Amino acid sequence: MNRQVWLRINGWLFVALLLLVLGGIAWATAGLPQAWHWGGTLARTLSQPSQRLLAALEGEVTAYGFAQPGQLVYRHLEQLLDLYHTHAPQFRTVLVNPETRPDLVRELGVERAGEVVLEYAGRRERVAVPSEARISAALERLLRGQEQVVAFLTGHGERHLLGEANHDLGAFGKALRQKGYRLQPLNLIRTPEFPGNIALLVLTPPQTELLPGEQAALRRYVEAGGSLLWLGDADEQAPFDFLADQLGVRWYPGVVVDPQAAEILAVDDSRLVLVDRYPRHAVTEQLQAPVLLVQAAALAPPAAGWDVQPLLEPTAGQALVESYPDGRPQAPADALLGLALSRRVAGREQRVAIIGDGDFLANSYIGNGANLLLGLNLIDWLTRSEPFLDSYTRPVPDQLIVLSRGQTIALAGGLLLVLPVSFLGMAAWCWWRRRQG
């Protein structure tokens, strides 16, 4: 037998042995529930907000997942729901084959494969697309029980929490409803007294003055300890001067300007303000991205009567109050872009939050940075829903590579200089060797 035949036989034997070894490894590890997670796209743990939500469970939750065994969505449901069960044994999971249980499909109103139905304390929530963010949001709605009512004034040209115009807050309102809040427009002309079921009142600057009776109703609401979110706008606080006097706050004239933010955002408008450093507070503790404010106003906190906590502060040297009509920048030492107030009224804690900008939650800007998360956290804090603070949607950590200036220079030099020169050197060396041979 010649040399070429032996080499061919050896090659086939090597391939056969390699396949045998790989097959043996696959067979031996088929039953091991071990996984290695290298990226952030398929997370193997629940986010901290979801874990806090599960810790608040006081009873058993049953999660029905509908998919046929062998389907990719079946494996996805199994892994996702198992994460919840691992963190909370009272979170019971049941995977259902729709073909074998058509009665359950009809009873729960399931329309497609992959849906999840949660049952808790006699109530149900359906999740059409299975993901941690949607399942945790549905679980939050179940834990809330009775819907909390968030009211907002209408009838004077205010921003609308259900509106679709660029300046309205419709996208924010939709997010609130997904979290289990019920939105209620309130016209004080038709309803001169505030309903007793209101958990929070949202105020935005009206385009016309409130009538004396409406102002009196709003004063009574605050005096009685009602929770309030006041979204102010630059030079539009005049209709609510009576409310500022009642709370003890004072608005500075003009808008806040931020030349550095204009340079970072590459826009020719210094009235865009980036806030990326936050005082310690439950509302801002989990914010990891900047908040973008648009034509914001600054205010001074009350001198007495309230426990004052800053929420948004202007950065020294970047955010200044541009005072009109002389246009000279000023920087008051006590100026704040947002603050939280609390006090005891009739044995109960009253909470008020004031932000010097309503545009950051408008449909045009709510998708920037942490704007939406800040708004949702404000609502949760004001309604005393601290277990539901923060978003269940977490950024994927491996979607963005951040390089320092030195790393960028090294990478560019390696790709544009070192590698091309190395390839040319290798080509020249090969050419020289061939010439020598």
C-alpha positions as CSV (number, residue, x, y, z in Angstrom):
1,M,0.0,0.0,0.0
2,N,1.5,3.3,-1.1
3,R,2.0,6.5,0.9
4,Q,-0.9,8.4,-0.6
5,V,-3.4,5.6,0.3
6,W,-2.1,5.6,3.9
7,L,-2.5,9.4,4.1
8,R,-6.1,9.2,2.8
9,I,-7.0,6.5,5.3
10,N,-5.4,8.5,8.2
11,G,-7.5,11.5,7.1
12,W,-10.7,9.6,7.1
13,L,-9.9,8.0,10.5
14,F,-9.2,11.5,12.0
15,V,-12.5,12.8,10.8
16,A,-14.4,9.8,12.1
17,L,-12.7,10.0,15.5
18,L,-13.4,13.7,15.7
19,L,-17.0,13.2,15.0
20,L,-17.2,10.4,17.5
21,V,-15.6,12.6,20.2
22,L,-18.0,15.5,19.4
23,G,-21.0,13.2,19.5
24,G,-19.9,11.7,22.8
25,I,-19.5,15.2,24.3
26,A,-23.0,16.2,23.0
27,W,-24.5,13.0,24.5
28,A,-22.8,13.4,27.8
29,T,-23.8,17.0,28.3
30,A,-27.4,16.8,26.9
31,G,-28.9,16.6,30.4
32,L,-26.8,19.2,32.1
33,P,-28.8,22.4,32.8
34,Q,-25.7,24.6,32.5
35,A,-25.5,27.7,30.4
36,W,-22.8,30.4,29.8
37,H,-24.0,33.9,29.1
38,W,-21.5,36.1,27.2
39,G,-23.7,38.9,25.9
40,G,-26.5,41.1,27.1
41,T,-29.2,40.3,24.4
42,L,-30.4,37.1,26.1
43,A,-30.3,37.9,29.8
44,R,-30.2,35.0,32.2
45,T,-31.3,37.0,35.2
46,L,-34.2,39.4,35.8
47,S,-33.6,43.1,36.3
48,Q,-33.5,44.5,39.8
49,P,-36.9,46.3,39.3
50,S,-38.5,42.9,38.3
51,Q,-37.0,41.2,41.3
52,R,-38.3,43.9,43.6
53,L,-41.7,43.4,42.1
54,L,-41.6,39.7,42.8
55,A,-40.6,40.4,46.4
56,A,-43.8,42.3,46.8
57,L,-46.0,39.3,46.0
58,E,-48.3,38.3,48.8
59,G,-50.0,35.4,47.1
60,E,-49.6,32.9,44.3
61,V,-49.4,34.0,40.7
62,T,-50.1,31.6,37.8
63,A,-48.6,32.3,34.4
64,Y,-50.1,30.4,31.5
65,G,-47.8,30.3,28.4
66,F,-49.4,29.1,25.2
67,A,-47.1,27.4,22.6
68,Q,-46.6,24.0,20.9
69,P,-43.7,21.9,22.2
70,G,-40.8,22.0,19.7
71,Q,-41.5,25.5,18.6
72,L,-38.8,28.2,19.2
73,V,-41.3,30.3,21.1
74,Y,-42.0,27.4,23.5
75,R,-38.4,27.3,24.5
76,H,-38.4,31.0,24.9
77,L,-41.4,30.9,27.2
78,E,-40.0,28.1,29.2
79,Q,-36.7,30.0,29.9
80,L,-38.4,33.4,30.5
81,L,-41.1,32.1,32.9
82,D,-38.6,29.9,34.7
83,L,-36.6,33.0,35.6
84,Y,-39.6,34.4,37.4
85,H,-40.3,31.1,39.2
86,T,-36.6,30.9,40.3
87,H,-36.8,34.3,42.0
88,A,-40.3,33.7,43.5
89,P,-41.5,30.1,44.0
90,Q,-45.1,31.5,44.4
91,F,-44.9,32.5,40.7
92,R,-46.3,29.3,39.2
93,T,-45.8,28.6,35.5
94,V,-48.0,26.4,33.3
95,L,-47.0,25.8,29.6
96,V,-50.1,24.9,27.6
97,N,-50.3,23.3,24.1
98,P,-53.1,25.2,22.4
99,E,-54.1,22.2,20.3
100,T,-54.7,20.0,23.3
101,R,-56.4,22.6,25.5
102,P,-58.8,24.6,23.2
103,D,-61.2,25.1,26.1
104,L,-58.5,27.0,28.1
105,V,-57.6,29.0,25.0
106,R,-61.3,30.1,24.6
107,E,-61.6,30.8,28.4
108,L,-58.6,33.0,28.6
109,G,-59.1,34.7,25.2
110,V,-55.8,33.6,23.7
111,E,-55.4,34.6,20.1
112,R,-51.9,33.5,19.0
113,A,-49.0,31.3,20.1
114,G,-46.6,32.9,22.5
115,E,-49.2,34.7,24.6
116,V,-48.9,34.7,28.4
117,V,-51.9,35.1,30.8
118,L,-51.2,36.0,34.4
119,E,-53.7,35.3,37.2
120,Y,-53.5,36.9,40.6
121,A,-56.1,37.4,43.3
122,G,-58.9,36.7,41.0
123,R,-57.7,39.1,38.3
124,R,-56.1,38.5,34.9
125,E,-53.7,40.3,32.6
126,R,-52.8,39.1,29.1
127,V,-49.4,39.6,27.5
128,A,-49.4,39.4,23.7
129,V,-45.6,39.5,23.2
130,P,-43.6,37.6,25.9
131,S,-40.7,39.7,27.3
132,E,-39.6,40.7,30.7
133,A,-40.7,44.3,30.3
134,R,-44.2,43.3,29.3
135,I,-44.7,40.5,31.8
136,S,-43.4,42.6,34.7
137,A,-45.6,45.6,33.7
138,A,-48.7,43.2,33.6
139,L,-47.7,41.9,37.0
140,E,-47.5,45.4,38.3
141,R,-51.0,46.1,37.1
142,L,-52.2,43.0,39.0
143,L,-50.4,44.1,42.2
144,R,-51.9,47.5,42.1
145,G,-55.3,46.0,42.3
146,Q,-57.7,49.0,42.0
147,E,-56.6,51.4,39.4
148,Q,-55.1,54.7,40.7
149,V,-56.6,57.8,39.1
150,V,-54.3,60.4,37.7
151,A,-56.3,63.6,36.9
152,F,-55.3,66.5,34.7
153,L,-56.9,69.8,34.2
154,T,-58.6,70.6,30.8
155,G,-60.6,73.5,29.4
156,H,-57.9,76.2,29.3
157,G,-55.5,75.0,26.6
158,E,-53.4,72.8,28.8
159,R,-51.2,70.0,27.6
160,H,-53.4,66.9,27.2
161,L,-52.4,63.5,28.7
162,L,-54.3,61.8,25.9
163,G,-53.4,64.2,23.1
164,E,-51.4,63.4,20.0
165,A,-50.1,66.8,19.1
166,N,-46.4,67.4,19.4
167,H,-46.8,69.5,22.6
168,D,-49.2,67.1,24.2
169,L,-48.3,64.3,26.6
170,G,-50.2,61.4,24.9
171,A,-47.2,59.1,24.8
172,F,-46.6,59.6,28.5
173,G,-50.2,59.0,29.2
174,K,-50.1,55.7,27.2
175,A,-47.1,54.6,29.3
176,L,-49.0,55.5,32.5
177,R,-52.0,53.3,31.4
178,Q,-49.6,50.4,30.7
179,K,-48.4,50.7,34.3
180,G,-52.0,50.4,35.6
181,Y,-53.0,54.1,36.1
182,R,-56.3,55.4,35.0
183,L,-56.3,58.9,33.4
184,Q,-59.1,61.3,34.1
185,P,-59.5,64.7,32.4
186,L,-60.9,67.2,34.9
187,N,-62.8,70.4,33.9
188,L,-63.3,72.5,37.0
189,I,-66.1,74.5,35.4
190,R,-68.2,71.3,35.0
191,T,-66.8,69.7,38.2
192,P,-66.2,72.5,40.7
193,E,-64.9,70.0,43.4
194,F,-62.2,67.4,43.0
195,P,-63.4,63.8,43.2
196,G,-62.3,61.9,46.2
197,N,-60.8,59.0,44.2
198,I,-58.0,61.1,42.7
199,A,-54.5,59.8,43.6
200,L,-52.6,62.6,41.8
201,L,-53.3,65.9,39.9
202,V,-51.1,66.8,37.0
203,L,-50.9,70.6,36.2
204,T,-49.5,72.1,33.0
205,P,-49.7,75.9,32.3
206,P,-53.1,77.0,30.9
207,Q,-53.4,79.4,28.0
208,T,-56.1,81.4,29.8
209,E,-56.6,82.4,33.4
210,L,-58.5,80.1,35.7
211,L,-61.8,81.5,37.0
212,P,-61.9,82.5,40.7
213,G,-64.0,79.4,41.5
214,E,-61.5,77.1,39.8
215,Q,-58.6,78.7,41.7
216,A,-60.5,78.2,44.9
217,A,-61.1,74.5,44.2
218,L,-57.4,74.0,43.4
219,R,-56.4,75.8,46.6
220,R,-58.7,73.5,48.6
221,Y,-57.2,70.4,47.0
222,V,-53.7,71.5,48.0
223,E,-54.8,72.5,51.5
224,A,-56.4,69.1,52.0
225,G,-53.1,67.3,51.3
226,G,-53.6,66.3,47.6
227,S,-50.6,65.1,45.7
228,L,-49.5,67.3,42.8
229,L,-47.2,67.2,39.8
230,W,-46.7,70.7,38.4
231,L,-44.9,70.9,35.0
232,G,-44.0,74.5,34.5
233,D,-42.9,76.2,31.4
234,A,-40.7,79.3,31.0
235,D,-42.6,82.6,31.3
236,E,-45.9,80.8,31.4
237,Q,-46.4,80.5,35.2
238,A,-48.6,83.6,35.6
239,P,-52.0,81.8,35.6
240,F,-50.7,79.8,38.6
241,D,-49.2,82.6,40.6
242,F,-51.8,82.0,43.3
243,L,-50.6,78.4,43.5
244,A,-46.9,79.4,43.7
245,D,-47.8,81.8,46.6
246,Q,-49.7,78.9,48.3
247,L,-46.7,76.5,48.0
248,G,-44.1,79.2,48.8
249,V,-42.1,78.7,45.6
250,R,-40.8,81.5,43.3
251,W,-40.1,81.3,39.6
252,Y,-37.2,83.1,38.0
253,P,-38.0,85.0,34.8
254,G,-36.6,83.8,31.5
255,V,-35.3,80.5,30.4
256,V,-32.4,78.3,31.4
257,V,-29.6,78.2,28.8
258,D,-26.8,75.6,28.4
259,P,-24.1,76.5,25.8
260,Q,-22.2,73.2,26.5
261,A,-25.3,71.1,25.8
262,A,-25.8,73.0,22.5
263,E,-22.2,72.1,21.5
264,I,-22.7,68.4,22.5
265,L,-26.0,68.1,20.7
266,A,-24.6,70.0,17.7
267,V,-27.6,72.4,17.6
268,D,-27.7,76.1,17.5
269,D,-30.0,76.5,20.5
270,S,-28.6,76.9,24.0
271,R,-32.1,76.6,25.5
272,L,-31.7,72.8,25.4
273,V,-30.4,71.7,28.8
274,L,-28.8,68.3,29.6
275,V,-29.0,67.2,33.2
276,D,-26.8,64.1,33.8
277,R,-26.1,64.5,37.6
278,Y,-28.8,63.9,40.0
279,P,-29.2,64.6,43.8
280,R,-29.9,61.5,45.8
281,H,-33.7,60.8,45.7
282,A,-35.9,57.8,45.1
283,V,-37.1,59.4,41.8
284,T,-33.6,59.9,40.4
285,E,-31.7,57.1,42.0
286,Q,-32.0,54.6,39.1
287,L,-31.5,57.1,36.3
288,Q,-28.4,56.2,34.2
289,A,-29.0,58.5,31.2
290,P,-29.3,62.3,31.0
291,V,-32.6,64.2,30.9
292,L,-33.2,66.6,28.1
293,L,-35.1,69.8,29.1
294,V,-36.4,72.3,26.5
295,Q,-36.8,76.0,27.4
296,A,-36.9,75.2,31.1
297,A,-37.5,77.6,33.9
298,A,-35.7,77.8,37.2
299,L,-37.4,78.2,40.6
300,A,-36.5,78.9,44.2
301,P,-37.8,76.5,46.9
302,P,-40.1,77.5,49.7
303,A,-38.4,78.9,52.8
304,A,-40.5,77.1,55.3
305,G,-43.4,74.7,55.8
306,W,-42.1,71.9,53.6
307,D,-39.4,69.2,53.5
308,V,-37.5,70.2,50.3
309,Q,-35.5,67.8,48.2
310,P,-33.8,68.8,44.9
311,L,-34.5,66.6,41.9
312,L,-32.8,68.5,39.0
313,E,-30.1,71.0,39.6
314,P,-28.4,73.4,37.1
315,T,-24.8,72.6,36.6
316,A,-22.4,75.5,37.5
317,G,-21.0,77.2,34.4
318,Q,-23.3,75.4,32.0
319,A,-26.9,76.2,32.9
320,L,-27.7,79.9,33.6
321,V,-31.0,81.7,33.9
322,E,-31.3,84.1,31.0
323,S,-33.2,87.0,32.5
324,Y,-35.5,89.1,30.3
325,P,-35.8,91.8,29.0
326,D,-32.2,92.9,29.5
327,G,-30.9,89.4,28.4
328,R,-28.1,89.3,30.9
329,P,-27.4,85.8,32.2
330,Q,-27.8,85.2,35.9
331,A,-27.0,82.2,38.2
332,P,-29.0,82.4,41.4
333,A,-27.5,80.2,44.1
334,D,-30.8,78.6,45.1
335,A,-32.1,78.0,41.5
336,L,-33.4,74.5,40.9
337,L,-34.9,72.9,37.7
338,G,-37.0,70.5,39.7
339,L,-37.8,69.8,43.3
340,A,-39.8,67.5,45.6
341,L,-41.9,68.8,48.5
342,S,-43.5,66.8,51.3
343,R,-45.2,67.6,54.6
344,R,-47.7,66.1,57.0
345,V,-51.4,67.1,56.5
346,A,-54.1,65.6,58.8
347,G,-51.8,62.8,59.7
348,R,-50.9,61.9,56.1
349,E,-47.9,62.7,54.0
350,Q,-48.5,65.1,51.2
351,R,-46.2,65.0,48.2
352,V,-45.7,67.6,45.5
353,A,-43.2,67.7,42.7
354,I,-42.4,70.7,40.5
355,I,-40.4,70.5,37.3
356,G,-39.5,73.7,35.4
357,D,-40.3,72.2,32.0
358,G,-43.3,70.4,30.5
359,D,-41.7,69.7,27.1
360,F,-39.5,66.9,28.4
361,L,-42.6,64.7,28.6
362,A,-44.1,66.0,25.4
363,N,-44.6,63.7,22.5
364,S,-41.7,65.3,20.6
365,Y,-39.1,64.9,23.4
366,I,-40.2,62.0,25.6
367,G,-38.0,59.5,23.8
368,N,-34.8,61.4,24.7
369,G,-32.5,60.0,27.4
370,A,-34.2,59.3,30.7
371,N,-37.1,61.6,30.1
372,L,-39.8,58.9,30.1
373,L,-38.3,57.1,33.1
374,L,-38.1,60.3,35.1
375,G,-41.7,61.0,34.4
376,L,-42.9,57.5,35.4
377,N,-40.8,57.6,38.6
378,L,-42.3,61.0,39.5
379,I,-45.8,59.5,39.2
380,D,-44.9,56.4,41.2
381,W,-43.3,58.5,44.0
382,L,-46.2,60.9,44.1
383,T,-48.8,58.1,44.3
384,R,-46.7,56.3,47.0
385,S,-46.0,53.4,44.6
386,E,-42.3,53.0,45.5
387,P,-42.3,49.2,44.8
388,F,-43.0,50.0,41.2
389,L,-40.2,52.7,40.7
390,D,-37.9,52.2,37.8
391,S,-38.4,50.6,34.4
392,Y,-38.4,46.9,33.7
393,T,-36.8,47.5,30.3
394,R,-33.0,47.5,30.7
395,P,-30.5,48.5,28.1
396,V,-28.4,45.8,26.5
397,P,-24.8,46.4,27.8
398,D,-23.0,45.1,24.8
399,Q,-24.7,47.3,22.2
400,L,-22.4,50.2,22.7
401,I,-18.6,50.3,22.8
402,V,-17.1,53.3,24.6
403,L,-13.5,54.1,23.9
404,S,-11.2,56.6,25.4
405,R,-9.2,59.0,23.3
406,G,-6.1,56.9,23.7
407,Q,-7.9,53.7,22.7
408,T,-9.4,55.4,19.7
409,I,-6.0,56.6,18.5
410,A,-4.5,53.2,19.1
411,L,-7.3,51.5,17.2
412,A,-7.2,53.9,14.3
413,G,-3.4,53.7,14.1
414,G,-3.5,49.9,14.1
415,L,-6.1,49.7,11.4
416,L,-4.9,52.5,9.2
417,L,-1.1,52.3,9.7
418,V,0.2,49.2,11.4
419,L,-1.7,46.6,9.6
420,P,-1.2,48.0,6.1
421,V,2.5,48.5,6.7
422,S,2.7,44.9,8.0
423,F,1.0,43.5,5.0
424,L,3.3,45.5,2.7
425,G,6.3,44.3,4.6
426,M,5.2,40.7,4.3
427,A,4.6,41.1,0.6
428,A,8.1,42.6,0.1
429,W,9.7,39.8,2.1
430,C,8.0,37.1,0.1
431,W,9.0,38.9,-3.1
432,W,12.6,39.1,-1.9
433,R,12.7,35.4,-1.0
434,R,11.4,34.4,-4.4
435,R,14.1,36.6,-6.1
436,Q,16.8,34.9,-3.9
437,G,15.5,31.5,-4.8
